[in-house]
Amino acid sequence: MTQPDNFLANYEPLTGESLAAVVDNVLTLCNFTDPMRKLLQSASDDGAGYVVSSAHPRLVDGKPSKNPRYLQTRPDLSNPLQSYVAEIGARFHRKLPLDKPLCHPVDAVLCGRRNNPPEPGIRALAVYNPIHYQELPELFMDFICSLTGKSPSTTGAGSEGALTKGPFNALRATADLNNALVSFILTGYAGFSSSAGYIGPDVRVDHDISLLIPEVWARLSEEERDPQFLIEKGYLEPLEDFDYEGERVLASRLGYRITDRFVHGFLGKIFDNPNAVFTEAILKPESQGMAVFVDGVNNIVEAQQRVARQYLDDGSIEEACPPLKALLYIMATGEYQGKSAHDPAIRQMFSRDYLLASDWYRGRLKEKQARESVLWQRNVSYLEEFLDKPGYADEAERLAIEQRLEVARERLLAVQEEDYLNSLVGTLGADPLAPPAEAV
């Protein structure tokens, strides 16, 4: 924050008496880092203009703002040497010469969760520990609901709409959800997530955990990131449904969470004593207060039920693919055709083998083939019309329209073949934006 060219918002401008009150108080001044202390002292000595302090948010209605923000110059621009060293290190590791492009593939994406403690008018949502893993049924219950906690920059909490696209999407949410689910099943994506804001009602972490996760994940091998490996070795533990004061608490919706074995086995690469940082209160948020934990789980389940009922009420559930349709009924009513989310028949619907063998997935591929056929038919018609235009012969020759037309006709015939349809197996296909071919 002491560097030039920062963009700062919601910090109190200190000048004159307000700045002197900070600088002249030795105990306060000593609590700042050296760069911030020197900046404040320099501004005080200069006597002109104003300065901001990392400890003094803007006062709004006499109270410090909870939403101070600043944007710094990108580190790779302010200190390009570090980026250069990182690039050269990657080239050495891969034995990649300078004349070849260096790609940095992203092979892990962890969702973030905004959590909040109970406040007046805001229900608790702080039931997750630092890292959770959810299998696809539980993960997509969360995606469908997209429940978010209250953050300093928002006025409330609640569902933002499926995949957080609710306010911006002209299509029914089922189209995006169908595409997302097919993509997740085909790629074998592991649904890990990290926490932000609070872990339990008492432990405030802001974005510290979210910023830490890349450091952890970058140090794990591909095998160590595999959820089955983590479960078998005791690095992840499942949350089970339980009874509390005579009511069933569906804690299994939270999936799996990291254990003290995970902390001991992997976080020692970052911390000297990781168990002192990741205590039982952090690994098991219910230890901070079971009543708050239960209310947080119920908050999630009730929000999922409320959102799922909207799909039933407006009829959009009929456009959901069979696994998604089953999930929506379970969220709304607790079961689908007499089966719960834990029934093996329901779990099987989220497997790759089931997907590839299903009629509804084949229907997506046929829809993709049909749209490709329409596209290439339109291309052929356009090129034929161009050739028929009077006075365009020279231009058609310059643009090689006849050769392009020949290619377009060949492509049109190719996409109409059965071989093309079979070549699409393993791809996303296309959402029909209508009830799927296979009735369940």
C-alpha positions in Angstrom: 0.0 0.0 0.0 3.0 2.3 0.3 3.9 2.1 -3.4 2.9 4.8 -5.9 0.2 4.3 -8.5 -2.1 2.3 -6.2 -5.9 2.6 -6.5 -7.5 2.8 -3.1 -11.1 2.9 -2.0 -12.8 3.3 1.3 -9.7 4.5 3.2 -9.9 7.6 5.3 -7.7 10.4 3.9 -5.4 11.5 6.8 -4.1 15.1 6.9 -3.4 17.8 9.4 -4.7 16.9 12.9 -5.9 13.4 11.9 -2.4 12.5 10.6 -0.7 14.1 13.5 -2.8 12.0 15.9 -1.3 8.9 14.3 2.3 10.0 13.9 2.6 11.6 17.3 1.4 8.5 19.1 4.5 6.4 19.4 2.7 3.2 20.4 0.4 3.4 17.4 3.1 4.3 15.0 5.3 1.4 16.1 2.6 -1.1 15.2 2.9 -0.3 11.5 5.4 -2.0 9.2 8.5 -0.1 8.3 7.2 1.0 4.8 3.9 2.2 6.2 5.5 4.0 9.1 8.0 5.8 6.8 5.2 6.8 4.5 3.1 8.3 7.3 6.1 10.1 8.8 7.1 11.4 5.4 3.6 12.7 4.7 3.5 14.4 8.1 6.9 16.0 7.6 5.8 17.2 4.1 2.7 18.9 5.6 0.8 19.0 2.3 -1.8 16.7 0.7 -3.1 13.6 2.4 -2.2 10.0 2.9 -4.0 6.8 3.8 -3.1 4.2 6.4 -3.7 0.5 6.3 -5.3 0.7 9.7 -7.8 3.5 9.0 -10.7 2.7 6.8 -13.0 5.5 5.7 -15.6 6.5 8.3 -19.2 6.1 7.2 -21.8 7.4 9.6 -19.1 7.6 12.2 -18.1 3.9 11.8 -15.1 2.4 9.9 -16.1 0.9 6.6 -16.0 -2.9 6.4 -15.1 -2.8 2.8 -11.7 -1.1 2.2 -10.1 -2.1 -1.1 -6.9 -1.4 -3.0 -5.5 -2.4 -6.4 -1.8 -2.5 -6.8 0.3 -2.5 -10.0 0.7 -6.0 -11.3 3.8 -7.5 -9.8 5.0 -8.8 -13.1 5.0 -5.2 -14.4 6.6 -3.6 -11.3 9.2 -6.4 -10.9 9.5 -8.3 -14.2 12.7 -10.1 -13.0 10.6 -12.4 -10.9 8.4 -13.4 -13.8 11.4 -13.9 -16.0 13.1 -16.2 -13.5 9.9 -18.2 -13.1 9.6 -18.6 -16.9 13.3 -19.6 -17.4 12.9 -22.1 -14.5 9.9 -23.7 -16.2 11.9 -23.9 -19.5 14.8 -25.5 -17.7 12.5 -28.0 -16.1 10.8 -28.9 -19.3 14.0 -28.6 -21.4 12.1 -26.1 -23.6 14.2 -23.8 -25.9 13.5 -20.1 -26.0 12.1 -20.2 -29.5 9.2 -22.5 -28.4 6.1 -21.1 -26.7 5.8 -21.8 -22.9 2.3 -22.8 -21.9 1.1 -22.8 -18.3 -1.8 -25.3 -18.2 -4.4 -25.0 -15.4 -5.1 -28.5 -14.2 -7.1 -27.7 -11.0 -9.9 -25.2 -10.3 -11.2 -24.9 -6.8 -14.4 -23.1 -6.1 -14.5 -20.5 -3.4 -17.2 -20.3 -0.7 -18.2 -17.1 1.1 -19.1 -17.9 4.7 -20.6 -15.7 7.4 -21.4 -16.0 11.1 -24.9 -15.4 12.4 -25.9 -11.7 12.4 -29.2 -9.9 13.0 -31.3 -10.8 10.0 -28.5 -13.0 8.5 -28.5 -16.8 9.1 -25.3 -18.6 9.8 -23.4 -20.0 6.9 -20.0 -21.1 8.3 -20.1 -24.9 8.2 -17.1 -25.6 5.9 -13.6 -26.2 7.0 -10.7 -24.9 4.8 -11.0 -27.6 2.0 -14.0 -29.7 1.1 -14.5 -32.3 -1.7 -18.0 -33.1 -3.0 -19.0 -35.8 -5.4 -21.1 -34.6 -8.4 -24.6 -35.0 -6.8 -23.7 -32.8 -3.8 -21.5 -30.5 -5.9 -24.3 -29.8 -8.3 -26.8 -29.2 -5.5 -24.6 -26.4 -4.5 -24.1 -25.2 -8.1 -27.9 -25.2 -8.7 -28.5 -23.2 -5.6 -25.2 -21.1 -5.6 -25.8 -20.0 -2.1 -23.5 -17.3 -0.9 -22.8 -15.8 2.5 -22.7 -12.2 3.4 -19.5 -10.4 2.6 -18.4 -6.8 3.5 -19.2 -5.7 0.0 -22.7 -7.0 -0.1 -25.9 -6.1 1.7 -27.1 -9.6 2.3 -26.8 -13.4 1.6 -28.8 -15.9 -0.4 -29.0 -17.7 -3.7 -27.5 -15.9 -6.7 -29.1 -18.2 -9.3 -27.6 -21.4 -10.9 -23.8 -21.0 -11.4 -24.3 -17.4 -10.2 -25.6 -16.4 -13.6 -29.2 -15.7 -12.5 -29.3 -12.0 -13.1 -27.5 -12.1 -16.5 -28.8 -15.2 -18.3 -31.6 -15.0 -20.9 -31.7 -18.8 -21.2 -33.3 -21.1 -18.7 -30.7 -22.2 -16.1 -31.2 -25.8 -17.2 -29.2 -25.2 -20.4 -26.1 -24.1 -18.5 -26.5 -26.8 -15.8 -26.9 -29.5 -18.5 -23.7 -28.3 -20.2 -21.8 -28.0 -16.9 -22.8 -31.5 -15.7 -21.9 -33.2 -19.0 -18.6 -31.4 -19.0 -17.9 -32.4 -15.3 -18.8 -36.1 -16.0 -16.7 -36.4 -19.2 -13.6 -34.8 -17.7 -13.7 -36.5 -14.4 -13.5 -33.1 -12.6 -12.9 -33.3 -8.9 -15.2 -30.9 -7.0 -12.8 -29.3 -4.4 -13.7 -26.0 -2.8 -12.1 -23.6 -0.3 -13.5 -21.3 2.3 -13.4 -17.5 2.6 -14.8 -15.1 5.3 -15.3 -17.4 8.3 -14.7 -21.0 9.3 -17.3 -21.5 12.0 -18.8 -18.5 13.7 -15.7 -17.5 15.6 -12.7 -17.9 13.2 -12.4 -15.1 10.7 -10.1 -16.0 7.8 -11.1 -13.4 5.1 -9.4 -14.6 1.9 -6.3 -16.0 3.7 -7.4 -19.6 3.1 -8.3 -18.9 -0.6 -4.9 -17.4 -1.2 -3.2 -20.3 0.5 -4.9 -23.0 -1.6 -2.8 -22.5 -4.7 0.4 -22.8 -2.6 -0.9 -26.1 -1.3 -2.2 -27.5 -4.5 0.9 -26.6 -6.5 2.9 -28.8 -4.1 0.7 -31.9 -4.5 1.3 -34.5 -7.1 -1.4 -35.6 -9.5 -2.0 -38.7 -7.4 -2.2 -36.7 -4.2 -4.9 -34.5 -5.7 -7.0 -37.5 -6.5 -10.0 -37.6 -4.2 -10.1 -41.4 -4.0 -6.4 -41.4 -2.9 -7.2 -38.8 -0.3 -10.2 -40.6 1.1 -8.4 -44.0 1.2 -5.5 -42.5 3.1 -7.6 -40.7 5.6 -6.8 -37.2 4.3 -10.5 -36.6 3.7 -13.3 -37.6 5.9 -17.0 -37.8 5.0 -19.7 -35.8 6.8 -22.7 -38.0 7.7 -26.3 -37.1 8.4 -27.1 -37.0 12.1 -29.9 -36.2 14.5 -30.0 -33.1 16.6 -32.7 -32.2 19.1 -35.0 -34.7 17.4 -34.4 -33.4 13.8 -32.4 -34.9 11.0 -29.5 -32.8 9.9 -28.4 -33.5 6.3 -24.7 -32.8 6.9 -23.8 -35.2 4.0 -24.6 -32.4 1.6 -21.2 -30.9 2.6 -19.4 -33.9 1.2 -15.9 -34.6 2.5 -13.4 -32.3 4.4 -9.7 -32.4 5.2 -8.5 -34.0 8.3 -5.6 -33.5 10.7 -3.7 -36.2 8.6 -4.0 -33.9 5.6 -2.6 -31.0 7.7 0.2 -33.1 9.0 1.0 -34.7 5.6 0.8 -31.8 3.2 0.7 -28.4 5.0 4.2 -28.9 6.6 5.5 -27.9 3.1 4.3 -24.4 3.9 4.1 -24.1 7.7 6.7 -25.1 10.3 4.0 -26.2 12.7 0.8 -26.6 10.6 -1.2 -28.2 13.5 -0.8 -25.0 15.5 -2.5 -23.1 12.6 -5.2 -25.6 11.6 -6.6 -26.5 15.0 -9.7 -28.6 15.7 -11.8 -25.4 15.7 -10.9 -24.9 12.1 -11.0 -28.5 10.9 -14.3 -29.2 12.8 -16.4 -26.0 12.8 -19.1 -27.7 14.7 -16.8 -27.7 17.7 -17.3 -23.9 17.9 -21.0 -24.4 18.5 -23.2 -27.2 17.4 -26.4 -25.1 17.3 -24.8 -22.6 14.9 -23.4 -25.5 12.8 -26.8 -27.2 12.5 -28.5 -23.9 11.6 -25.9 -23.4 8.9 -26.5 -26.9 7.4 -30.3 -26.3 7.6 -29.8 -22.9 5.9 -28.1 -24.7 2.9 -30.7 -27.5 2.7 -33.6 -25.1 2.9 -32.2 -22.8 0.2 -31.6 -25.8 -2.0 -35.1 -27.0 -1.5 -36.5 -23.5 -2.2 -34.5 -23.1 -5.4 -35.3 -26.6 -6.7 -39.0 -26.0 -6.3 -38.8 -23.1 -8.7 -37.7 -25.5 -11.4 -40.7 -27.7 -10.7 -43.1 -24.7 -10.6 -42.0 -23.1 -13.9 -41.7 -26.4 -15.8 -38.0 -26.0 -16.6 -37.2 -29.3 -14.9 -38.5 -31.0 -18.0 -35.5 -29.6 -19.9 -33.1 -30.9 -17.4 -31.1 -34.0 -18.3 -32.1 -37.1 -16.4 -29.3 -36.9 -13.6 -30.1 -33.2 -13.1 -33.9 -33.9 -13.1 -33.4 -36.6 -10.4 -31.2 -34.2 -8.4 -33.8 -31.4 -8.5 -36.5 -33.7 -7.3 -34.3 -34.9 -4.4 -33.5 -31.3 -3.5 -37.2 -30.3 -3.6 -38.8 -33.3 -2.1 -36.1 -35.4 -0.6 -36.4 -38.3 -3.1 -36.8 -39.3 -6.7 -38.9 -42.3 -7.6 -38.5 -43.5 -4.0 -34.7 -43.1 -4.0 -32.6 -40.7 -2.0 -29.3 -39.1 -3.1 -27.4 -41.9 -1.5 -29.1 -44.7 -3.5 -26.6 -46.5 -5.8 -29.0 -46.1 -8.7 -28.9 -42.3 -8.3 -25.1 -42.2 -7.9 -24.7 -44.3 -11.0 -26.5 -41.6 -13.1 -23.5 -39.3 -12.5 -20.9 -41.8 -13.9 -19.1 -41.6 -17.3 -20.2 -45.0 -18.3 -23.9 -44.2 -17.7 -23.5 -40.9 -19.6 -21.9 -42.4 -22.7 -24.5 -45.2 -22.9 -27.6 -43.0 -22.4 -30.0 -42.0 -25.1 -30.2 -38.4 -23.9 -26.4 -38.0 -24.4 -26.7 -39.4 -27.9 -29.5 -36.9 -28.4 -27.0 -34.1 -27.5 -24.6 -35.4 -30.1 -27.3 -35.6 -32.8 -28.3 -32.0 -31.9 -24.7 -30.9 -32.4 -24.6 -32.8 -35.8 -27.9 -31.2 -36.9 -26.6 -27.7 -36.0 -23.3 -28.3 -37.9 -25.3 -29.5 -40.9 -27.4 -26.3 -40.8 -24.3 -24.2 -40.5 -22.5 -25.8 -43.5 -25.7 -25.7 -45.6 -25.9 -22.0 -44.9 -22.2 -21.6 -45.9 -22.8 -23.5 -49.2 -25.9 -21.4 -50.0 -24.0 -18.1 -49.3 -21.1 -19.1 -51.5 -23.5 -20.2 -54.3 -25.3 -16.9 -54.1 -22.0 -15.0 -54.3 -21.0 -16.9 -57.4 -24.3 -16.1 -59.1 -24.0 -12.3 -58.5 -23.6 -10.4 -61.8 -20.3 -8.5 -62.1 -18.6 -10.4 -59.3 -16.6 -12.9 -61.4 -13.2 -11.2 -60.9 -13.8 -10.9 -57.2 -15.0 -14.5 -56.9 -11.8 -15.6 -58.7 -9.6 -13.5 -56.4 -11.3 -14.9 -53.3 -11.2 -18.5 -54.7 -14.9 -18.8 -54.0 -15.3 -21.9 -56.2 -12.6 -23.7 -54.2 -14.2 -22.6 -51.0 -17.6 -23.8 -52.2 -16.1 -27.2 -52.9 -14.6 -27.4 -49.4 -18.0 -26.3 -47.9 -19.9 -29.0 -49.9 -17.4 -31.7 -48.8 -17.7 -30.5 -45.2 -21.6 -30.5 -45.4 -21.5 -34.1 -46.6 -19.0 -35.1 -43.9 -21.0 -33.7 -41.0 -24.1 -35.6 -42.2 -22.3 -39.0 -42.0 -22.7 -41.5 -39.2 -18.9 -41.4 -38.7 -19.0 -37.7 -37.8 -21.7 -38.5 -35.2 -19.5 -41.2 -33.7 -16.5 -38.9 -33.7 -18.4 -36.6 -31.3 -18.6 -39.2 -28.5 -16.7 -37.8 -25.5 -17.5 -34.2 -26.4 -20.1 -31.8 -25.0 -22.5 -32.1 -27.9 -25.2 -29.4 -27.8 -28.1 -28.8 -25.5 -31.4 -29.2 -27.3 -33.0 -26.4 -25.2 -36.0 -28.8 -24.9 -36.9 -31.9 -22.9 -34.2 -34.6 -23.5 -34.8 -37.6 -25.8 -34.7 -40.1 -22.9 -37.6 -40.1 -20.4 -36.7 -41.1 -16.9 
